[in-house]
């Protein structure tokens, strides 16, 4: 079961932005990369944030790998026709969405192999690279997201994801004053960010 929620963003910003939260899941027994090396686990998308057209969508797999296909299908709908902007080393978000990522020390797969976002191969992708360091309150470190989800700390992971998307908007979206102030409040004010989280309506 996958849930999709929408958050209106005041003011204006340009572009389409994506951030992923992932967990590791087993690959099929005996799976080997093209170089012959075994790959026992791959990254699976468990939650994603998309900002586009004045809204942020949070697509949630409810912590279950079985929901990955539905989650990726929803991302395909939200990203259709866009230049997708993200920030990652090793093109992580893009290559996960394209079903080509192996691990940080190995080449990307030459063709989609793992579950992928429908249409990802035809989308335009733009990696914004290292973002400016914006003031940001405490939430959950990226490396601790899988453990936090396993512990039921969904609210903190959702705030973390929303803040990641807000940083992308600030860095690449040329936000107007209303949008910029909203993003800065999301980043620094925990009560405000939680209010945005719990004010979602299901899409």
C-alpha positions in Angstrom: 0.0 0.0 0.0 1.4 3.4 -1.0 0.2 6.8 0.3 0.6 10.1 -1.6 0.1 13.4 0.2 0.2 17.0 -1.2 1.5 20.1 0.6 0.7 23.6 -0.9 3.7 25.9 -1.0 3.0 29.6 -0.7 4.5 31.9 -3.3 6.2 30.8 -6.5 9.2 28.6 -7.4 10.4 27.2 -10.8 11.3 23.7 -11.8 10.7 20.2 -10.6 12.7 18.7 -7.6 13.1 15.2 -6.3 14.6 13.7 -3.2 14.5 10.0 -2.2 14.7 8.1 1.1 15.9 4.5 0.6 16.5 1.2 2.4 18.6 -1.8 1.4 16.8 -4.9 0.3 18.1 -8.3 -0.9 18.8 -8.8 -4.6 17.7 -12.1 -6.1 19.8 -15.0 -5.0 23.0 -15.3 -7.1 22.6 -11.9 -8.7 25.9 -10.7 -10.3 26.8 -7.3 -11.8 28.1 -7.2 -15.4 31.7 -7.4 -14.0 30.8 -10.7 -12.4 30.9 -9.4 -8.9 28.1 -10.5 -6.6 25.6 -7.9 -5.4 23.7 -9.1 -2.3 21.6 -6.0 -1.6 20.3 -3.0 -3.6 18.7 0.3 -2.6 14.9 0.4 -2.6 12.9 3.6 -2.5 10.7 3.8 0.6 9.7 7.5 0.6 10.1 10.3 -1.9 9.5 14.0 -2.1 8.6 15.9 -5.3 8.2 19.7 -5.6 6.5 21.0 -8.7 4.0 23.6 -9.7 3.5 25.1 -6.3 3.2 21.9 -4.3 5.3 19.3 -2.6 4.1 15.7 -2.8 5.3 13.1 -0.3 5.0 9.6 -1.7 5.2 7.0 1.1 5.7 3.3 0.7 4.7 2.8 4.4 8.1 1.2 5.1 7.3 -1.9 3.0 9.4 -3.0 0.1 6.3 -4.7 -1.4 4.9 -1.2 -2.1 7.9 -0.1 -4.2 6.2 -0.7 -7.5 3.3 1.5 -6.7 5.5 4.2 -5.2 7.6 4.3 -8.4 4.5 4.4 -10.6 3.3 7.4 -8.7 6.6 9.1 -9.1 6.3 8.4 -12.9 3.1 10.4 -12.9 4.5 13.3 -10.8 7.7 13.6 -12.8 6.2 13.2 -16.3 7.6 15.6 -18.9 9.8 17.5 -16.4 13.5 18.2 -16.1 14.1 16.5 -12.8 16.5 18.4 -10.5 18.1 16.6 -7.5 21.4 16.8 -5.5 23.5 13.7 -5.0 26.9 12.1 -5.3 27.2 9.4 -7.9 23.9 10.5 -9.4 22.2 8.5 -6.7 18.6 9.6 -7.0 18.6 9.6 -10.8 20.2 6.1 -11.1 17.9 4.6 -8.4 14.9 6.0 -10.4 16.4 4.6 -13.6 17.0 1.1 -12.0 20.7 1.3 -12.7 22.5 1.9 -9.4 24.7 -0.8 -7.9 26.8 0.8 -5.1 29.0 3.8 -4.5 32.2 2.1 -5.7 30.9 0.5 -8.9 29.8 1.6 -12.3 26.1 2.2 -13.0 24.4 -0.6 -14.8 24.2 -0.1 -18.6 20.5 -0.8 -18.8 17.6 -0.6 -16.3 17.8 -3.8 -14.2 16.1 -3.0 -10.9 12.6 -1.6 -10.3 12.5 1.8 -12.0 10.3 4.9 -12.3 8.2 4.5 -15.5 9.5 6.8 -18.2 12.7 7.5 -16.3 14.9 6.8 -19.3 13.2 9.6 -21.3 13.2 12.2 -18.6 15.8 15.0 -18.5 17.8 14.8 -15.3 19.9 17.6 -13.7 22.1 17.0 -10.7 22.5 20.3 -8.7 25.6 18.8 -7.0 26.6 20.1 -3.6 24.0 22.5 -2.2 24.8 25.6 -0.1 24.7 25.0 3.7 21.4 26.4 4.9 20.6 26.8 8.6 18.7 23.6 9.5 17.3 22.2 12.7 17.9 18.7 14.0 15.9 15.8 12.5 17.3 12.4 11.4 20.6 12.0 9.7 20.3 10.6 6.2 22.3 7.5 7.1 19.9 6.8 10.0 16.7 6.9 8.0 16.3 3.1 7.6 16.7 2.6 11.3 14.3 5.5 12.1 11.6 4.0 9.8 12.2 0.6 11.4 11.6 2.1 14.8 8.4 3.8 13.7 9.8 7.4 13.7 7.9 8.3 10.6 7.3 11.9 11.6 11.0 12.7 11.9 11.8 11.0 8.6 9.0 13.0 6.9 10.4 16.3 8.3 13.9 15.3 7.1 12.5 14.6 3.6 10.5 17.8 3.5 13.6 19.8 4.5 15.7 18.1 1.8 13.1 19.2 -0.8 13.0 22.7 0.7 16.8 23.0 0.3 16.4 22.0 -3.4 13.8 24.7 -4.0 16.0 27.3 -2.3 19.1 26.2 -4.3 17.6 25.9 -7.8 14.0 27.2 -7.8 14.5 31.0 -7.7 11.8 31.2 -5.0 9.9 34.5 -4.4 9.9 35.9 -0.9 6.8 34.0 0.3 8.2 30.7 -0.9 11.7 31.4 0.5 10.3 32.3 3.9 8.2 29.1 3.9 11.3 27.0 3.0 13.4 28.6 5.7 10.7 28.0 8.3 10.5 24.3 7.3 14.3 24.1 7.7 14.6 25.8 11.0 11.3 25.5 12.9 10.4 22.0 14.0 6.9 22.9 15.1 6.3 24.6 11.7 7.7 21.6 9.8 5.6 19.1 11.8 2.5 21.3 11.2 3.1 21.1 7.5 3.5 17.3 7.9 0.3 16.8 9.8 -1.6 19.3 7.7 -1.2 17.1 4.6 -4.2 16.0 2.7 -4.1 12.7 0.9 -3.9 13.0 -2.8 
